[in-house]
């Protein structure tokens, strides 16, 4: 986050660092869970470890008063490596949810598309920008930031820049699907996504190519490329 460089400099310049944390509040005092709620539940935030079910039982589904995000429900994505980690997570946790809290730079990252054919989670960009997504391929399949949205999966509220280049020289029964999202099916949605991607596809196989979406069988709303 924005304090990382300062903390790194302090750590390199001192033999001992004592951190005084404001948990369960953020750095400016906005509560994630109020002290009154902790006291009422009998929870010690410095020693007690709660399962998700236990947390929900005690504290419900409250959101952060400033950002409006339930940080227990969403992974907060700060940089490109966070987003790559989330992409890998989505191959086993198909319903994972992420919110971007910064603009994201994917420069130098070997991208792995989110979802692997069955992403039913959420990516909320909160009007941030994703830069330098670079993908190259030589086989049929789906290419994009997201592989395929399915059964309620949603991507929304971000702009994106980068390039996708696909060159398939051998014909295949499998199609090529290329866009910010490779394909949407069975209830997936794209909302308020703006793309400045440079997309080049040369394919001996059938190809579905779009600035936002390759193959569509459901909903795209207020998005442009």
C-alpha positions in Angstrom: 0.0 0.0 0.0 1.0 3.6 0.1 3.1 3.2 3.3 5.1 0.3 1.9 8.1 2.4 0.7 8.3 4.3 4.0 8.1 1.1 6.0 10.8 -0.5 3.9 13.1 2.5 4.4 12.5 2.5 8.2 13.2 -1.2 8.4 16.5 -0.8 6.5 17.6 2.1 8.7 16.9 0.7 12.2 18.0 -2.3 14.2 14.7 -2.7 15.9 11.2 -1.6 14.9 8.2 -1.6 17.2 4.8 -1.6 15.4 1.8 -0.1 17.2 -1.2 -1.4 15.4 -4.7 0.1 15.5 -6.4 -3.2 14.7 -9.4 -3.7 14.5 -9.4 -0.2 12.8 -7.6 0.9 9.7 -4.7 3.4 9.7 -7.0 6.4 10.1 -9.3 4.9 12.7 -12.2 3.6 10.6 -13.4 0.5 12.4 -13.5 -2.9 10.7 -15.2 -4.2 13.8 -16.0 -1.8 16.7 -14.6 -2.3 20.2 -18.2 -2.4 21.5 -19.0 -5.3 19.2 -15.9 -7.2 20.2 -16.7 -6.6 23.9 -20.2 -7.8 23.5 -19.1 -10.9 21.7 -16.4 -11.6 24.2 -13.7 -11.7 21.5 -10.0 -10.7 22.0 -8.8 -9.5 18.6 -5.2 -10.0 19.6 -5.5 -13.7 20.5 -8.7 -15.2 19.3 -8.9 -16.9 15.9 -12.4 -17.2 14.3 -13.6 -19.3 11.4 -15.6 -17.5 8.8 -18.8 -19.0 10.2 -17.9 -17.8 13.7 -17.1 -14.3 12.5 -20.4 -14.1 10.6 -22.3 -15.3 13.7 -20.8 -12.6 15.9 -20.4 -9.7 13.5 -22.7 -10.4 10.5 -22.1 -8.7 7.1 -21.1 -5.2 7.9 -19.1 -3.1 5.5 -16.2 -0.6 6.0 -17.7 2.8 6.7 -15.4 4.6 4.2 -15.1 2.1 1.3 -18.4 0.3 1.6 -16.5 -3.1 1.2 -17.0 -6.2 3.3 -13.3 -7.1 3.6 -14.1 -10.5 5.0 -16.0 -11.3 1.8 -13.5 -9.8 -0.7 -9.8 -10.1 -1.3 -8.3 -6.6 -1.5 -6.0 -6.4 -4.5 -3.2 -3.8 -4.2 -0.8 -4.7 -7.1 -0.3 -7.0 -10.1 1.2 -9.8 -8.0 -1.9 -9.8 -5.8 -4.1 -10.1 -8.9 -2.0 -13.0 -10.2 -2.3 -14.7 -6.8 -6.1 -14.2 -7.1 -6.1 -15.7 -10.6 -4.4 -18.8 -9.3 -6.8 -19.0 -6.3 -9.7 -18.9 -8.7 -8.7 -22.3 -10.2 -9.8 -23.9 -6.9 -12.1 -21.3 -5.4 -14.4 -20.6 -8.3 -16.5 -18.1 -6.3 -13.7 -16.0 -4.9 -14.3 -12.2 -4.8 -11.8 -9.4 -5.3 -11.9 -5.7 -5.1 -9.2 -3.4 -6.6 -8.0 -0.8 -4.1 -5.3 0.7 -6.4 -4.6 0.9 -10.1 -2.9 -2.3 -11.1 0.3 -2.7 -13.2 0.8 -6.2 -14.8 4.0 -5.2 -16.6 6.4 -8.2 -16.6 3.8 -10.6 -15.2 3.2 -13.9 -17.1 -0.6 -13.7 -16.9 -2.8 -16.6 -16.0 -6.5 -15.9 -17.0 -8.9 -15.8 -14.0 -11.3 -18.7 -13.8 -10.2 -21.6 -16.0 -13.7 -21.9 -17.5 -16.0 -21.6 -14.5 -15.5 -18.3 -12.6 -18.6 -17.6 -10.6 -17.0 -15.0 -8.3 -16.7 -11.2 -8.5 -14.0 -8.7 -9.6 -15.0 -5.2 -8.7 -12.5 -2.6 -10.0 -14.0 0.3 -8.1 -13.2 2.5 -11.2 -9.5 1.7 -11.1 -7.3 0.9 -14.1 -5.5 -2.3 -15.0 -2.4 -1.6 -17.2 0.0 -3.6 -19.3 -1.9 -6.9 -19.5 0.1 -8.9 -22.0 -1.0 -12.3 -23.4 0.4 -14.3 -26.3 -0.9 -17.7 -27.5 -0.5 -20.2 -30.3 -3.3 -22.7 -29.6 -7.1 -22.6 -29.6 -8.9 -21.7 -26.4 -9.9 -18.6 -24.4 -7.7 -15.6 -23.9 -8.2 -12.6 -21.6 -8.0 -11.2 -18.2 -10.7 -13.6 -17.3 -11.1 -17.0 -19.0 -14.9 -17.5 -18.7 -17.7 -16.1 -16.6 -20.3 -18.5 -15.5 -23.4 -18.9 -13.3 -23.5 -15.4 -11.7 -19.8 -14.5 -12.1 -19.3 -10.7 -12.5 -16.5 -8.4 -13.6 -17.2 -4.7 -13.3 -16.1 -1.1 -12.8 -12.6 -0.9 -14.3 -10.7 0.2 -17.4 -7.9 -1.9 -18.9 -4.9 -1.4 -21.3 -2.5 -3.9 -22.8 -2.3 -6.4 -25.7 -3.4 -9.9 -26.7 -1.7 -11.6 -29.6 -2.9 -15.0 -30.8 -1.5 -16.9 -33.8 -3.0 -20.3 -34.4 -1.6 -22.0 -37.5 -3.2 -25.4 -37.2 -7.0 -25.8 -37.6 -8.8 -27.3 -34.6 -12.4 -28.2 -33.7 -11.9 -25.9 -30.7 -12.6 -22.2 -31.2 -10.4 -19.2 -30.3 -12.2 -16.7 -28.0 -10.4 -13.5 -27.2 -11.4 -10.3 -25.2 -11.0 -8.8 -21.8 -13.2 -11.8 -21.0 -12.8 -14.9 -23.2 -16.4 -16.0 -22.9 -19.6 -15.4 -20.9 -22.2 -18.1 -20.4 -25.2 -19.1 -18.1 -25.6 -16.0 -16.0 -22.2 -14.3 -16.2 -22.1 -10.5 -16.4 -19.8 -7.7 -17.5 -20.7 -4.2 -16.2 -19.0 -0.8 -16.8 -15.7 -2.2 -18.2 -13.7 0.0 -20.6 -11.0 -1.5 -22.8 -8.2 0.0 -24.7 -6.6 -3.4 -25.4 -4.7 -4.0 -28.7 -6.0 -7.4 -29.9 -4.5 -9.3 -32.8 -5.8 -12.7 -33.8 -4.7 -14.9 -36.8 -6.4 -18.3 -36.6 -6.9 -21.3 -38.7 -9.7 -22.3 -36.3 -13.0 -20.5 -35.8 -12.4 -17.3 -33.8 -14.6 -15.1 -31.7 -12.9 -11.8 -30.9 -14.0 -8.6 -29.2 -12.6 -5.6 -27.4 -14.5 -6.5 -24.3 -15.7 -10.1 -24.9 -14.9 -12.9 -27.2 -17.9 -15.2 -27.1 -21.2 -14.0 -25.5 -24.3 -15.9 -24.5 -25.4 -13.5 -21.8 -25.1 -10.0 -20.4 -22.7 -7.1 -21.1 -23.8 -3.7 -19.8 -22.4 -0.2 -20.2 -19.1 -1.3 -21.4 -17.0 -0.1 -24.3 -13.8 -0.8 -26.3 
